Structure formats: structure tokens, C-alpha cells
Amino acid sequence: MQMDLRRLSEVRLLSFALTFYLPLIDDLFLGIMLVYIIDVFVRCYGLGWRSFKANGWNIFDIIVSIGSFVTTLAVRFGNGGFGSQQLQKLFLVSIAFKLVERTNSLNMLFKTAM
């Protein structure tokens, strides 16, 4: 009986944590994505469209930033189904590929693979 009460309290605590923290994490992702989108548009405006689109990483940034923002909005406020959650994860992981651009050896490897 005591084990059941302890387990029930653990389940309630986990349920509270999920309902409280998951929206905060999605809000944090939205804030980061908004900064990332602003960065992309500032670079586009500063370089001009022709110069901006000459670099493939900039096109990658447009796709990933808008995709991340839209999927995070869908998960946070709309239907957070399995498909939209998986797309959100894909776009968020894709942002990590920006590190490849900054590291010369990884950038060379990535360009060779493509």
C-alpha cells in the first residue's frame, strides 16, 4: 500500500513537471528561433539577395529557421502530433549543422559528401 502511494506521488510529480516545463521549453525554442530568423534577415538585407543566395549555407539557414519556427509553433499552440514533433526535432538538430560551417575540416567533409 505504501509503495502504491509513493508511486502515485511520483507519477503526479512527473505529470506536473511535464505540463509545466514542456511549454516553457517550447517558448524558449520560439525565442531562439525568432533571434535566428532576425539574424538571417539582417544578413540578407546587409549582403543583398544576390550575394546572400550565392552561399548555400544561407539558403540552408532560411529553410531551417522558418521550418523550426513553424514546427515549434505547431507543437506549442496547435496539434503537437507525432509528425510535427519529429519535424521539429529534425529542424532543431539541423541548426547544429551550422557548427559545420564554422569548422573548416567539417565544412570540407560536408561539402565533399554533398
Residue frames relative to the residue before (quaternion, step in Angstrom):
aa qw qx qy qz dx dy dz
M 1.0000 0.0000 0.0000 0.0000 0.00 0.00 0.00
Q 0.6715 0.4922 -0.3012 0.4648 3.57 0.92 -0.90
M 0.6235 0.5410 -0.3304 0.4576 3.59 1.07 -0.73
D 0.6428 0.5253 -0.3179 0.4580 3.58 1.02 -0.80
L 0.6584 0.4987 -0.3108 0.4705 3.59 0.98 -0.81
R 0.6411 0.5153 -0.3239 0.4675 3.57 1.03 -0.78
R 0.6576 0.5026 -0.3022 0.4730 3.56 0.96 -0.87
L 0.6371 0.5244 -0.3227 0.4636 3.58 1.01 -0.81
S 0.6591 0.4901 -0.3153 0.4753 3.61 0.96 -0.76
E 0.6295 0.5211 -0.3354 0.4688 3.60 1.07 -0.68
V 0.6475 0.5101 -0.3135 0.4714 3.57 0.99 -0.81
R 0.6482 0.5114 -0.3155 0.4678 3.60 0.98 -0.81
L 0.6494 0.5121 -0.3116 0.4679 3.57 0.99 -0.84
L 0.6537 0.5020 -0.3034 0.4781 3.59 0.96 -0.85
S 0.6420 0.5208 -0.3175 0.4645 3.57 0.96 -0.83
F 0.6507 0.5035 -0.3132 0.4743 3.59 0.97 -0.84
A 0.6547 0.5204 -0.3154 0.4484 3.57 0.92 -0.91
L 0.6687 0.4974 -0.3052 0.4608 3.59 0.93 -0.86
T 0.7005 0.4546 -0.2874 0.4691 3.59 0.86 -0.85
F 0.6934 0.4680 -0.2838 0.4686 3.61 1.11 -0.55
Y 0.7821 0.3956 -0.1921 0.4415 3.58 0.79 -1.03
L 0.6043 0.5838 -0.3759 0.3908 3.62 0.98 -0.64
P 0.6614 0.4678 -0.3368 0.4799 3.66 0.87 -0.70
L 0.6237 0.5319 -0.3471 0.4557 3.61 1.06 -0.65
I 0.6377 0.5122 -0.3269 0.4735 3.58 1.02 -0.75
D 0.6559 0.4963 -0.3139 0.4743 3.58 0.96 -0.82
D 0.6296 0.5170 -0.3371 0.4718 3.60 1.05 -0.68
L 0.6195 0.5286 -0.3320 0.4760 3.57 1.06 -0.74
F 0.6451 0.5102 -0.3133 0.4749 3.60 0.96 -0.86
L 0.6363 0.5249 -0.3309 0.4583 3.60 0.99 -0.79
G 0.6522 0.5143 -0.3123 0.4611 3.57 0.98 -0.82
I 0.6604 0.4958 -0.3019 0.4764 3.56 0.95 -0.88
M 0.6568 0.5093 -0.3113 0.4608 3.58 0.97 -0.84
L 0.6235 0.5358 -0.3388 0.4576 3.58 1.04 -0.72
V 0.6411 0.5019 -0.3143 0.4882 3.59 1.00 -0.80
Y 0.6519 0.5191 -0.3039 0.4617 3.58 0.98 -0.87
I 0.6512 0.5001 -0.3129 0.4774 3.61 0.98 -0.81
I 0.6338 0.5183 -0.3291 0.4704 3.59 0.98 -0.82
D 0.6276 0.5379 -0.3248 0.4595 3.59 1.00 -0.84
V 0.6591 0.5078 -0.3093 0.4605 3.59 0.92 -0.90
F 0.7038 0.4634 -0.2800 0.4599 3.58 0.84 -0.92
V 0.6160 0.5249 -0.3528 0.4696 3.61 1.07 -0.61
R 0.6552 0.4930 -0.3141 0.4785 3.59 0.97 -0.82
C 0.6381 0.5226 -0.3266 0.4617 3.59 1.01 -0.78
Y 0.6711 0.4852 -0.2923 0.4783 3.56 0.94 -0.87
G 0.6878 0.4976 -0.2854 0.4448 3.59 0.93 -0.88
L 0.7360 0.4076 -0.2315 0.4884 3.59 0.95 -0.82
G 0.4090 -0.6532 0.5168 0.3728 3.55 1.08 -0.70
W 0.6212 -0.6011 0.3516 0.3594 3.56 -1.06 0.76
R 0.6613 0.5221 -0.3291 0.4264 3.62 0.86 -0.86
S 0.6924 0.4483 -0.2741 0.4945 3.56 0.88 -0.89
F 0.6313 0.5532 -0.3267 0.4344 3.58 1.04 -0.79
K 0.7355 0.4283 -0.2477 0.4628 3.58 0.81 -0.96
A 0.5071 0.6520 -0.4219 0.3737 3.61 1.24 -0.17
N 0.6981 0.4019 -0.2544 0.5352 3.57 1.16 -0.58
G 0.4341 -0.7338 0.4660 0.2365 3.59 -0.63 1.12
W 0.5908 0.5750 -0.3708 0.4277 3.58 1.14 -0.55
N 0.6232 0.5413 -0.3492 0.4434 3.58 1.08 -0.63
I 0.6320 0.5021 -0.3306 0.4891 3.59 1.04 -0.72
F 0.6052 0.5470 -0.3313 0.4742 3.56 1.08 -0.79
D 0.6458 0.5274 -0.3124 0.4552 3.59 0.98 -0.87
I 0.6420 0.5220 -0.3303 0.4541 3.60 0.93 -0.83
I 0.6894 0.4858 -0.2846 0.4558 3.57 0.80 -1.02
V 0.7059 0.4693 -0.2714 0.4558 3.57 0.83 -0.99
S 0.6777 0.4927 -0.3190 0.4429 3.61 0.85 -0.84
I 0.6856 0.4541 -0.2964 0.4857 3.61 0.87 -0.84
G 0.6439 0.5219 -0.3236 0.4564 3.59 0.98 -0.79
S 0.6551 0.5062 -0.3083 0.4686 3.58 0.96 -0.83
F 0.6645 0.5083 -0.3062 0.4541 3.55 0.91 -0.89
V 0.6867 0.4850 -0.2900 0.4573 3.59 0.86 -0.95
T 0.6907 0.4656 -0.2972 0.4667 3.60 0.86 -0.87
T 0.6321 0.5101 -0.3417 0.4727 3.60 1.05 -0.63
L 0.6146 0.5210 -0.3439 0.4823 3.60 1.06 -0.67
A 0.6566 0.5157 -0.3116 0.4537 3.57 0.95 -0.87
V 0.6742 0.4759 -0.2991 0.4790 3.58 0.96 -0.84
R 0.7030 0.4884 -0.2791 0.4351 3.59 0.89 -0.89
F 0.8382 0.2174 -0.0761 0.4944 3.59 0.76 -1.01
G 0.7612 0.3711 -0.2005 0.4926 3.57 1.12 -0.49
N 0.7773 -0.2542 0.2436 0.5214 3.47 -1.02 -0.88
G 0.1494 -0.8052 0.5714 0.0526 3.54 -0.45 1.21
G 0.1107 0.8329 -0.5317 0.1065 3.55 0.83 0.97
F 0.7397 -0.4275 0.2951 0.4278 3.50 -1.36 0.18
G 0.6716 0.5204 -0.3029 0.4318 3.59 0.89 -0.92
S 0.6910 0.4624 -0.2907 0.4734 3.59 0.88 -0.88
Q 0.6250 0.5228 -0.3455 0.4656 3.59 1.07 -0.62
Q 0.6588 0.4971 -0.3134 0.4697 3.58 0.99 -0.77
L 0.6324 0.5123 -0.3302 0.4782 3.60 1.05 -0.72
Q 0.6215 0.5344 -0.3410 0.4602 3.56 1.01 -0.80
K 0.6555 0.5045 -0.3128 0.4668 3.59 0.91 -0.86
L 0.6369 0.5351 -0.3240 0.4506 3.57 0.98 -0.87
F 0.6939 0.4666 -0.2839 0.4692 3.59 0.85 -0.93
L 0.6567 0.5063 -0.3234 0.4559 3.60 0.96 -0.78
V 0.6471 0.4860 -0.3199 0.4927 3.59 1.03 -0.69
S 0.6076 0.5702 -0.3499 0.4280 3.58 1.08 -0.70
I 0.5825 0.5743 -0.3742 0.4369 3.57 1.14 -0.57
A 0.6014 0.5677 -0.3587 0.4329 3.59 1.09 -0.63
F 0.5757 0.5885 -0.3825 0.4194 3.60 1.16 -0.44
K 0.4912 0.6347 -0.4419 0.4008 3.60 1.22 -0.17
L 0.5783 0.5729 -0.3764 0.4425 3.60 1.17 -0.49
V 0.5826 0.5804 -0.3690 0.4331 3.56 1.16 -0.61
E 0.6376 0.5386 -0.3263 0.4438 3.57 1.00 -0.80
R 0.7012 0.4896 -0.2646 0.4457 3.58 1.00 -0.79
T 0.7100 0.3949 -0.2460 0.5286 3.59 1.17 -0.48
N 0.4513 -0.7430 0.4247 0.2529 3.56 -0.46 1.22
S 0.6879 0.4800 -0.3048 0.4512 3.60 0.81 -0.92
L 0.6599 0.4826 -0.3123 0.4839 3.60 1.00 -0.74
N 0.6210 0.5418 -0.3367 0.4555 3.57 1.05 -0.76
M 0.6491 0.5083 -0.3133 0.4713 3.59 0.97 -0.84
L 0.6449 0.5200 -0.3082 0.4676 3.58 1.01 -0.86
F 0.6604 0.5121 -0.2951 0.4632 3.57 0.96 -0.92
K 0.6751 0.4833 -0.2954 0.4726 3.59 0.93 -0.86
T 0.6262 0.5262 -0.3329 0.4691 3.59 1.10 -0.68
A 0.6638 0.5075 -0.2986 0.4611 3.57 1.00 -0.82
M 0.6773 0.4480 -0.2895 0.5068 3.56 1.08 -0.63
